[in-house]
Amino acid sequence: MARQVFAGLRVLDVGTWIAAPVAATMLADYGADVIKIEQPGVGDAYRSFAALPTCPQSTLNYTWWMDARNKRSLTLNLKSPAGKALLLELAAKADVYVTNQPLAMRRLFGLTYEDLKRVNPRLVYASLTAYGENGPERDREAFDLVASGPVRA
């Protein structure tokens, strides 16, 4: 068992698929209290990954178990005023906010670093993006295979 070096650290996992959730999982593995924020009705898209035809057949949702281990989960509709208000309340008490939401979505929802530092100036804002936060491609979305490009022999 890993040393609990992050015990007492409060983390919000407001990402999906792999990059941000795995970063939050690593913090949880070392004792951080991580709350995973999911969409109403469907949860995180990664919950369905193991059922895809390209994955090995299993009765267990092993990909989700690996990604969500040691976390608590909360469903919030960030498009609603009530959902956003609750997230801001959680952010005010958190130590770390981990996200890989597209930058345009963060601006739309009012969840950029600039927005969240108003409710919690000491918040560590861990932003994972494919193309950075500045420059002409900052609003582009990507998945690992898209960002990596084709493999050449």
Contacts in CASP RR format, 6 or more apart in sequence:
PFRMAT RR
TARGET T0000
AUTHOR 0000-0000-0000
METHOD contacts of the structure
MODEL  1
MARQVFAGLRVLDVGTWIAAPVAATMLADYGADVIKIEQPGVGDAYRSFA
ALPTCPQSTLNYTWWMDARNKRSLTLNLKSPAGKALLLELAAKADVYVTN
QPLAMRRLFGLTYEDLKRVNPRLVYASLTAYGENGPERDREAFDLVASGP
VRA
2 29 0 8 1.000
2 30 0 8 1.000
2 31 0 8 1.000
3 30 0 8 1.000
4 30 0 8 1.000
4 31 0 8 1.000
5 30 0 8 1.000
5 31 0 8 1.000
6 27 0 8 1.000
6 30 0 8 1.000
6 31 0 8 1.000
6 32 0 8 1.000
7 31 0 8 1.000
7 32 0 8 1.000
8 31 0 8 1.000
8 32 0 8 1.000
8 33 0 8 1.000
9 27 0 8 1.000
9 31 0 8 1.000
9 32 0 8 1.000
9 33 0 8 1.000
9 95 0 8 1.000
9 96 0 8 1.000
10 32 0 8 1.000
10 33 0 8 1.000
10 35 0 8 1.000
10 93 0 8 1.000
10 94 0 8 1.000
10 95 0 8 1.000
10 96 0 8 1.000
11 24 0 8 1.000
11 27 0 8 1.000
11 28 0 8 1.000
11 32 0 8 1.000
11 33 0 8 1.000
11 34 0 8 1.000
11 35 0 8 1.000
11 94 0 8 1.000
11 95 0 8 1.000
11 96 0 8 1.000
11 97 0 8 1.000
11 98 0 8 1.000
12 34 0 8 1.000
12 35 0 8 1.000
12 37 0 8 1.000
12 87 0 8 1.000
12 90 0 8 1.000
12 91 0 8 1.000
12 94 0 8 1.000
12 96 0 8 1.000
12 97 0 8 1.000
12 98 0 8 1.000
13 20 0 8 1.000
13 21 0 8 1.000
13 24 0 8 1.000
13 34 0 8 1.000
13 35 0 8 1.000
13 36 0 8 1.000
13 37 0 8 1.000
13 71 0 8 1.000
13 98 0 8 1.000
14 20 0 8 1.000
14 37 0 8 1.000
14 87 0 8 1.000
14 97 0 8 1.000
14 98 0 8 1.000
14 99 0 8 1.000
14 101 0 8 1.000
14 111 0 8 1.000
15 21 0 8 1.000
15 37 0 8 1.000
15 44 0 8 1.000
15 98 0 8 1.000
15 99 0 8 1.000
15 100 0 8 1.000
15 101 0 8 1.000
16 44 0 8 1.000
16 45 0 8 1.000
16 46 0 8 1.000
16 100 0 8 1.000
16 101 0 8 1.000
17 44 0 8 1.000
17 45 0 8 1.000
17 46 0 8 1.000
17 100 0 8 1.000
17 143 0 8 1.000
18 46 0 8 1.000
18 67 0 8 1.000
18 144 0 8 1.000
19 100 0 8 1.000
19 128 0 8 1.000
20 98 0 8 1.000
20 99 0 8 1.000
20 100 0 8 1.000
20 126 0 8 1.000
20 128 0 8 1.000
21 36 0 8 1.000
21 44 0 8 1.000
21 46 0 8 1.000
21 67 0 8 1.000
21 68 0 8 1.000
21 98 0 8 1.000
22 67 0 8 1.000
23 98 0 8 1.000
23 126 0 8 1.000
23 128 0 8 1.000
24 32 0 8 1.000
24 34 0 8 1.000
24 36 0 8 1.000
24 71 0 8 1.000
24 98 0 8 1.000
25 34 0 8 1.000
25 66 0 8 1.000
25 67 0 8 1.000
25 68 0 8 1.000
25 69 0 8 1.000
25 70 0 8 1.000
25 71 0 8 1.000
27 34 0 8 1.000
27 96 0 8 1.000
27 98 0 8 1.000
28 34 0 8 1.000
28 69 0 8 1.000
28 70 0 8 1.000
28 71 0 8 1.000
29 69 0 8 1.000
29 70 0 8 1.000
31 70 0 8 1.000
32 96 0 8 1.000
33 72 0 8 1.000
34 70 0 8 1.000
34 71 0 8 1.000
34 72 0 8 1.000
35 71 0 8 1.000
35 72 0 8 1.000
35 73 0 8 1.000
35 74 0 8 1.000
35 90 0 8 1.000
36 44 0 8 1.000
36 68 0 8 1.000
36 71 0 8 1.000
36 72 0 8 1.000
36 73 0 8 1.000
36 74 0 8 1.000
37 74 0 8 1.000
37 75 0 8 1.000
37 76 0 8 1.000
37 78 0 8 1.000
37 87 0 8 1.000
38 44 0 8 1.000
38 73 0 8 1.000
38 74 0 8 1.000
38 75 0 8 1.000
38 76 0 8 1.000
39 75 0 8 1.000
39 77 0 8 1.000
40 75 0 8 1.000
40 76 0 8 1.000
40 77 0 8 1.000
41 75 0 8 1.000
42 48 0 8 1.000
43 75 0 8 1.000
44 64 0 8 1.000
44 67 0 8 1.000
44 68 0 8 1.000
46 63 0 8 1.000
46 64 0 8 1.000
46 67 0 8 1.000
47 61 0 8 1.000
47 64 0 8 1.000
49 55 0 8 1.000
49 63 0 8 1.000
49 64 0 8 1.000
50 58 0 8 1.000
50 60 0 8 1.000
50 61 0 8 1.000
50 62 0 8 1.000
50 63 0 8 1.000
50 64 0 8 1.000
51 61 0 8 1.000
55 63 0 8 1.000
76 83 0 8 1.000
76 84 0 8 1.000
76 86 0 8 1.000
76 87 0 8 1.000
77 83 0 8 1.000
78 84 0 8 1.000
78 87 0 8 1.000
78 109 0 8 1.000
78 111 0 8 1.000
79 109 0 8 1.000
84 109 0 8 1.000
84 110 0 8 1.000
84 111 0 8 1.000
87 111 0 8 1.000
88 116 0 8 1.000
88 119 0 8 1.000
91 97 0 8 1.000
91 116 0 8 1.000
91 119 0 8 1.000
91 120 0 8 1.000
91 123 0 8 1.000
92 119 0 8 1.000
92 120 0 8 1.000
93 120 0 8 1.000
94 120 0 8 1.000
94 123 0 8 1.000
95 122 0 8 1.000
95 123 0 8 1.000
95 124 0 8 1.000
96 123 0 8 1.000
96 124 0 8 1.000
96 126 0 8 1.000
97 116 0 8 1.000
97 123 0 8 1.000
97 124 0 8 1.000
97 125 0 8 1.000
97 126 0 8 1.000
98 126 0 8 1.000
98 128 0 8 1.000
99 106 0 8 1.000
99 111 0 8 1.000
99 125 0 8 1.000
99 126 0 8 1.000
99 127 0 8 1.000
99 128 0 8 1.000
100 127 0 8 1.000
100 128 0 8 1.000
100 129 0 8 1.000
101 109 0 8 1.000
101 111 0 8 1.000
102 139 0 8 1.000
102 141 0 8 1.000
103 112 0 8 1.000
103 129 0 8 1.000
103 133 0 8 1.000
103 138 0 8 1.000
103 139 0 8 1.000
104 139 0 8 1.000
105 111 0 8 1.000
106 112 0 8 1.000
106 115 0 8 1.000
113 125 0 8 1.000
113 127 0 8 1.000
116 123 0 8 1.000
116 125 0 8 1.000
117 123 0 8 1.000
117 125 0 8 1.000
127 133 0 8 1.000
129 138 0 8 1.000
130 140 0 8 1.000
130 141 0 8 1.000
130 142 0 8 1.000
130 146 0 8 1.000
130 147 0 8 1.000
131 137 0 8 1.000
131 138 0 8 1.000
131 140 0 8 1.000
131 142 0 8 1.000
131 147 0 8 1.000
132 138 0 8 1.000
END
